[in-house]
Amino acid sequence: AQTVTQSQPEMSVQEAETVTLSCTYDTSESDYYLFWYKQPPSRQMILVIRQEAYKQQNATENRFSVNFQKAAKSFSLKISDSQLGDAAMYFCAYRNFTNAGKSTFGDGTTLTVKP
Amino acid sequence: DTGVSQNPRHKITKRGQNVTFRCDPISEHNRLYWYRQTLGQGPEFLTYFQNEAQLEKSRLLSDRFSAERPKGSFSTLEIQRTEQGDSAMYLCASSYRDRDYGYTFGSGTRLTVV
């Protein structure tokens, strides 16, 4: 069974600074997807960024980028130029390529942005 | 496109009562998922549908839980004989089958069993 581990329950960053959230996963599959989702307080979860395991190039979406290390099974999220609106809980998720049904989520990292 | 809609937003029920939640996915999405989230944890998979077919159901899901998606449109999740341990946020999400761009989530239904 696949597992996803987020080892940082809480992180904080100063506004305009950069922060990196960690995620590791365990799988025996070679093809899969990885995602980062953001869940602001009392608001719905939204997709931040996705990465296909067969792509070596790290995904980037504006201020958000990932560091995907397939051999190490590591998938960290870097937020540059942090903004107050980035404060939220961030979840890392794994999904098989062949059986694109359920996703397995980590337990999340709560990010606080200090003004 | 109004996104994924879930009703009700909040539900308080007495232990032993039955409850039903509804999810209306994005109309173009043919996959629909139900997850449960408790405080301080990530979403836990319950079940998912492709069109009207229920393709997978978590082994953690007891027989008290049932889900339907008639005609491949909206879905309902029913919990019979609720227990205090059922208290959680129930999340619905939808996605395309052939383009795996991740999920679009609804706002969730928060269930409190007293």
Interface residues (C-beta under 8 A of the other chain):
Chain A: V4 Y33 F35 Y37 R43 Q44 M45 I46 L47 R50 F91 A93 R95 A100 G101 K102 S103 T104 F105 G106 D107 G108
Chain B: V4 Y33 G40 Q41 G42 P43 E44 F45 Y48 L55 E56 S58 L91 R97 D100 Y101 G102 Y103 T104 F105 G106 S107 G108
